[in-house]
Amino acid sequence: MKGSDAGNPPITRPERGMALVVVLWIVTLLAVMAGGFAYSMRIETRLATSAVERAQARAWIEAGVAYALAWQMDPEAQQRWPPNGDPREWSFGGGRLRIEIADAGGLVNLNTADSGLLVALLAAAGVDPQDRERLADAIQEWREHRDPSLPPGAGSAEYRADGRPGPKNAPFESVEELGQVLGMTQEIYERIAGVTTAFSHHAGINPELAPPRLLGALGLDEQMVADYLDARATAADAGEGAPPPPSGPDGGQSFFFQSRARIYHIVVTAETPSGAVATAEAVVDGQGAAVGQGIRWLAWRW
């Protein structure tokens, strides 16, 4: 044995195996740490990308609202793009936008619609026949003005039994309040919210401005709606006023009301290059713009 090895005992096989296990554990730990770090970086990258896309989509939506308003502020341009809910496509800043603008005069006013119009709206939304009048009454009960000296409305007991406040007995201040009406389900709300308004004082519906999905509630069948939409589009292209729609078998003519509220509901859907989609609705009062007072923003829904 050489002198340099005289004081060193030989390394046994079990000790070598233990050293190998320790090395393997260290390598495994480092691999797990590296994988965790890489995963964390991917998550942070995705979050950052998502935040950027949301900011882009918001900017595009605001641009879409401004673009639609610019058309409505010019009387000649409005003839080519009437505020009747027909969708328009627009590309801007690398994004694709779908824009719908509707004058409140073409929507169902939650504060003035009579029972017949509300029942027709609920029927078009697919509400069961036995529930339509009850729900229409509940909507009217919510908005009804009452003398404070009089007892609460007939619906108060039902609201208390359901564990919720109400009825309000005051006008709707937003479409969202519709969801608080007793008997209103989320499904029904989603079907009718897009064709209702709480921001004007008109009664009935101006068919020239009514969104296509609302025209069926006026008593027109599918073919009559299609024919009227074609006639309305032809009149818009020619810069003329739309012809009156035909009278449906359900007496839809009684709901017609030729008025423009100049309060615009604008729905913009933005799609980013990666396919992400965002939608928002703005409600804008444009009545003052005609006399140089500018516009008022009434609501934003994201």
C-alpha positions, 0 to 999 in steps of 0.5 A: 500500500502506498504511503499516501493511502495509509490512513484512508480506509477504502470506500465501501460499496454501500457508501458509494450507493448512498452518494449516488442516491444523494446526487440523484435527489439533488438533481431531481430537486433542481429539475423540479425547481427549474420546472416550477420556475418555468411554469411560473414564468409561463403563467406570468407571461399569460397573465401579462398577455391577457392584461394587455389584450384586455386593455387593447379590447377596452380601447377598441370598444371605446373607439367603436362607441365613438365611431358609432356616435360620430355617424349618429351626430351627422344627420346625413351619415345617420341615413346611411347607418340608422340606429336600428340595431343592425350590426356593422363590422369595423376593423380598427388598430388590428382588432375586429369590431362588431357594432350595434347601435339602437335608438331607445325609441326602437326599444321597449321602455320599462317605465312606460310599456303597457301590459299588452306590450310587456306580455308580447315581449315576454311571449317573444322571449319564450316565457310560458303562457301562464307566467306572462301576465303575472310577470308583466304585472310584476314589472308594472308593480315594480315601477308604479308610483304610490302615494306614501300615505297608501298601504304598500303594493299588493306585491310586498308580501310576496317579496318578503316571503321570497326574502328580498326587498321590493317592489320599488314602486318607482321608475326603473333607473337601469335595465339591470333592475329588471333582474330584481323583479319577482319571478324574473329568472336569469334566462328571461332577463338575458333574453329581454334585457338587450331590447329594453331601456330605462333612459327615455320617456317614449311609449310604444316602439318605433319599428323603423328603429327596432332591432330585428330580434324585437320585431317579432314581438310586434305581432309579425311572423318570421317572413313578415319580419324578413320582408320588412327588414329588406324594405327598411334596408332598401329605404336606408340605402336610398336615404329615405324613411322606412315604410311602415311595417305590415300589421301582424295577426296579433295587432302589433300595430297598436305598439307602433310609435313614431318617435326618436329618443336620441338616446343610443344603446351601443353594443360593441364586441371586440375580437383580438388577433389571438381570438379573445373576445370582449363585449360592452354596452354604452348608453349615451344621451345625444339630445343635447348635441343638436343644440351644441351642448354635447353628449351625456354618458348614462351607463357603461356595462362591461 
